[in-house]
Amino acid sequence: MALRLRLKPFEKVIINGCVVTNGNRRNTITLSNFGHVIKSKDIMQPEDVRSDYGKFYFLVQTQLIEAQKGHIHINEINKLGSQLYLAAANAEERSALMKALDFIHMGDFYKALVYIRTLMGEECVNQGASVCSQGKETGSVFTYSIDGDEHETHISAGEHSA
């Protein structure tokens, strides 16, 4: 099944680790086979991480962006996911976590992020995390650190002529 992405003018998307920037018009692109895709509006910045669910989202997002490097963050994701499962307040929370973990183990990190985002409800409302703000473009460079290693992915917003 093909994935159709409808992009706004100058919107950015990361596909299999590559940053793709749309031109000055709305466009639709179709991915005919599976690819790791995330739009810039769904990317959480490190400064937006305010909870364990935020950290979990951030780790899975990082794995999605760096998927071509293999499962380099899976051990940390599994460890935090199991800790969150044990600390879950109710069956609904545990169910959403299990669905997210199932998608992670299938290698479909974006679908896992969808379930994790539902668990971040209060964090989204109270903290205004960029990942929860529909359509909000964030900083010019997505920078993240895993185990002391600094990484950058350029996803600058608003660097275009009118």
N, C-alpha and C positions, 0 to 999 in steps of 0.2 A: 504494500500500500504506500502510495506516494505521500510525502509531507509537503503541504503548500504553506509557504511563509508570505504573509502580506506585510510589506515593509513600508513605513512612512518615509517621506523624504529625509535623506541623510541618516536614517536609522542604521544601527550597527548590529551585526549578529556574528557569533562565533560558530563556525562549522568545522568540526574535526580539528580544533585548535587554531584555525585561521580566522582572522578578523575580516569580515566582509562589510563594506560600507555601501549602502544604497545611494543612488544618484539623487537628483533634485526633484524627482517625481515619485509618486506611489508606484510600487512594483510588486509583482508576485513572482517568487521563484519556487520551483518545484524540485524537491530532492526525491529522485526515483528509487533510491535504496536507503538503507539505514545509515544515519550519520549522527554524531553527537552535536546537538544544536542548542544554543542558548542565546536569547535576545539580550541586548544590553540592559533593558529594563528589569530583567530577572536576575541580574548579577548583584550579589551582596558585596559590599565593600568591607574590608576588615574592621573599620571603625563602627560599622553597624551591628557587629556581633555583640549581643547583650545577654545571651543566655546559652544554655547547653544546646537547645534546639537551634539557635542561631549558629553555633559552632558546628553542629551536625550538618546544617544546610551548607555552610561555607566549605566544609570538607568534601561533601558530595559534589558541590559545584566545581571545586578545584579538580576533583577526579574527572568530571565531565570535560572540563577545558583541557586537561592534560591526558585524555584517554589514549592518545596515540603512544604515550610512554608506558602503557601497561597499567596494571592495577597497583600503582605505587602508594596509594593512600588507603587501600582496602583494610589493612590491619587496624589502622587508627579509626576508620569509619565503623568497623565491626565492634571494636572495643567500646566506643562511645554509644553506638546503637544499642548494645546489650545493657549498658549502664542506664540509658534512658528507659529501656523496656522494664528493667527491674524497678525503676523509680516511678513508673507511669501511675497516674492517679486513678485511672479507670480503664475499663475494657475497650472503650472507644479509642482512647489514646494508644493503648497497646496494639489494637487492630491497625490503626494508621501507621504505626511504627513498623509492624510486621509487613505491611504492604510496601512501605518504602524500602525495607531491607530486601524483600523479594525482588523488587525492581533493580536494586543495586547489584544483587547477585546475578541477575540476568544481563547486567551491563547496560540497562536503560536508565541512566542517571537522571535524565530530565523528568521522567515519570516519578522517580523517587522524590525529586525536589517538589513536585506538586503536592505529594502527601506530607512532606515535612513542612511546607508552607502552611498547611491547614493546622498543624500543631503549633505554629508560631503566632497564632491569632492575637493573643494579648501583647506579645512583643511588637507585633506590627502596629497595633492600635496605640500602645503606650510609648513606643520608642520612635515610630515613624521610619523604620528601616527602609532603605531604598528599594529592596526587593519586594516590599509589600505595597509600595506606592505605584499605582498603575501609570505607566508611561513616563515615569521620572527617569531622566538620563542622569547618570552619575559621573563623577570626576573624569579627568582626561586619561588616567592610567589605572587599570585594575592591578593593584599590587597586593601580593599575599605572601605569607611566610609559613612554611611547613617545616617543622623540625629544624628551625634556624636558617633554612635556605630561603633566600629572597627570590621571588619570581615576579615578573611583570607581563601583563598583556595590555596592549594599547587599545583602548576603546573610547577615544576622546569624543565628546559630545559638543556639538555646536561649532566645530571648526570647518565652516563652509561659507561660501559667499552667497548672498541672498539673490 
